[in-house]
Amino acid sequence: MKISIIVPTFNEEKLIISSIKTIISYLQSAFDDFEIIVSDDGSSDKTRELIEEVFHDRREILLISNAHKGKGYAIRKGIEEASGDLLYLCDADLSTPIDVLKILISKLNDGYDIVIASREGRLAKRIGEPFYRHLMGRGFNLLVKTLLLPGISDTQCGFKLFKSDVAKKLFGKQRLYSEESLTIEAPAVTAYDVEILFLAKKFGYKVSEVEVSWEYRENTRVSVLRDSYRNLSDVLKVRLNEIQGKYDS
């Protein structure tokens, strides 16, 4: 069984080489066949140049260069190129350790189609997160539960495992951040995850959450007001798309 690790990036020059080396080290010890797809969301720093320089001779590493259209778009382009039987979405900062993957896979083998890491629950750990960020996240998830996804505790954690055919179908149905003409001028935290998980539930796929340890990373790209407004707008767009039947075709 082959696994594809999809790492979306945007201006990650300070950590991307270390993160990829950590991922490679783990995969070499746990899998016979793997690939790492770095799908770059139009970085303006040296993220892409560093990857090309350091890993130019590693055939299992694929770099995709996209225009700046958002994380959801970058992930979709990575999924389109992935050839693995399993697809794992993995944030570049490795705020959840890569070795949690073995736990997610064991859960997938229990009959689920998607297994997502969750920062909520008795066994979950949130390390170093400012209180206001946690409060914002809980408020957002309450809204998501009410409007779209009852029963899912954490839609926004960036670590998610899919069966390949499931991921390709769901991201093929994606409406948010999927248009070729879409452009984004500033860094963007979006709710693409909510749309994908909503579609998974709509089409009858089985989704499980696994409580994980997650360490807060300071992120200067996050804007409380701008990103809160964008995420709220995304959730409302998904609800409206469903009412209008845009996911039924």
N, C-alpha and C positions, 0 to 999 in steps of 0.2 A: 504494500500500500504506500502510495506517494503522498506527501503532504506539501502544500504550498503555503508559505508564510507571506502574507501581504502586509507591507509596512508603508503606510502613507506618511509622507514627509512634507514639511514646510519650514524652511530655514532651520535645519537641525545640524548645522555644521559642528557644533560643540560636542555632540554626543553620538552622532550616527555611526561613526566607525566603531567605537566601543560597543555600541548596541548590536551591530551586525556581527561582530566577532563573538559576542556572548551567545547570540542566537545560533551561529554556526557551531560553536563548541557543544551546545546542548543537542542540536539536531544530529551531529555526527555520533553522539553517544546513544541516541535513542531511535534513529530511523536509518533504514538502508537507502531510502530514496527521498530526496527533498529538493525544494527550490525556494529561494527567497526573492520575492518581487518587491522592489522598492518603487512605489508609485509617487513621484514627486509632484506636488501641487504648485508648480511655478515658483520654486524658491529663488530668492534674490541674493542669497549668500553663496557659499561654496559647497553646499550639500552635494550637489550632483558631481562637481569636479572631484571632490574627495573620494566619493564612491568609485568613480571611474579610475582614479589614480591608484587606489589601494587594492581594489578587487577586479582589476581589468582581466586577470587570468583565471577568475573563478566562474566557470560555466554555469554553476548552479545559482548565480546571482544575476537577476535581470533588473535593469534600471529603466523605468518608463518616465519620460519627461512630458509633463502636461502643462498647459496654460493654467493660470491661477483661477480655478473654478470651484474650489472647496473640497473638503475632505471626502464627502460622499462621492463626488465625481471621480476623485483620484482612486478611491477604493474600487469603484465600478470598473475603471479602466484596468486595474490590477486583476480583478476577477475575470475579466474577459480574456486575459492572457494566461491565466493559471491553468496548469495541466494536472494538478494533483487530484487525488480522490477525496482528500479533505482540504478545506481552505480555512486558514486561521488568520483573523484580523488582529494585528498586533501594533499597538502604539510604539512609536520610535523611542520613547523615554523609558520603556520597560518598567513602568510604575507598578505593574503586576509582574512578578518574576516569570521568565519563560518556562520554567519547569512546571508551572501550573497546568501546562498543556496536557500532561499525562493524565491529570484528574479529569479534565474536560473530555478527553478521548474516551476514558473509561465510562463516563456518563453517556456519551454518544452511543457507545456499544450496548447500552441498556435499552436502546430502541428510540432514541431521540434523533431529530433531524438537525437541530441547532442547540448548542450549549453556550450560554453566555456567562461571563464572569460578573459577579455581583459584589458591590461594596456594602450591601445592606444585609442584615441578619446577625444572628447570635455568634456565628463563627467568623464573620468578616472582620477585617481590621482596616481602619483608615488611619494612616500614620502621617502626622504632621499637617493635617488639613485645617485651615482656618475655620472657625465656627461659622462665619458668614457664608463661606462657600458651601459648607454642608447644608446650612439652612436653605440656601438658594436651590441646591440640588433636590432636597426633599420637597420643597414647594413645587418645583417643576414636575417631579415625578407624580405628585398627587394630582396635578392637572392631567398628565398623560394617562394615569389610571382612570380618571373620571371620564375622559373624552374618548380614549382609544384602547387602552391596554390594561384592563383590570387583571390583577394577578401577577404582574411583573414588577419586581421591586426596584430594579436599576436598569434602565434602558441605555444609559449613556456611557457606561464603562467601555473602554475601547478594545476589549479583548473578547472576541467571539469566534466560535468554531462552527463551521457549516459542512454538511455533506456537499460535495462539489455541485451536483445537479440542482440542489436546492438553492444554493447561493446564486448560481447563474440565472435561474428562473426569477428569483426575487429581485435581483438587481436589474434584470431586464425589464421588470415592471416599474422600476423606480421612476417617480415623477419629479421629486425635488432634486435639484442640482444635477440633472441628467441631460440638459439641452446642450448641444454643441456650441450654441451661440452665447451661453451663459458666461458672464465675466464677473469677477469679484475684485474690488479695488483694495480692500483691507483684509487683514487676517480675520478668519470667520470661524466661530464655534457654531455648529449647526445641529439640527435634530434629524439628520438623515437616518440614524439608527431607529428612531421611532417609526418612521415609514416602513422600513424593512421588516421590523418585528410585527407591525400591524398587518402587513401583507402575509407574513408567515402564518399568523393566526387566521387570517381570512381564508387562506388556501388550505388550512387544516394540517399544517406541519406541527410537529411536537417540539416545544421549546422548553428547555430546562435551565435553571440558574444554579451556579455553583458559587458559594461564598468564598471570597479570596482575600488575601492581604494586598492592600493597595497603598502606595506611598505618594503623598502629594508632591508634585513638582511645581515649583514657581514658574508661572507662564505669563510673560509680559504681553502675550498676544491676546489675552482674555480681557474683554471690556464688559463690565457688569451690565451696564445699561444697554449697549448695542447688542450684545449676545443674548441677553434675556429677551429683548424685543424680537430678535431674529428667531429664536427657538419657539417662542410663543406663536409667531407667525407661521412657522413650519407646521406646528401641531394643528393649527386651525386649517391650514391648506390641505393636510391629509384628511381631516374630517370632511372638508368641502369636496375634495376629490372623490371620496367614498359616496357622499350623498349624490354627486353628479354622475356616478357610475363609471368614472374614468379608470378604475382598476379592473373592470369587468371584461374588457375586450381581450 
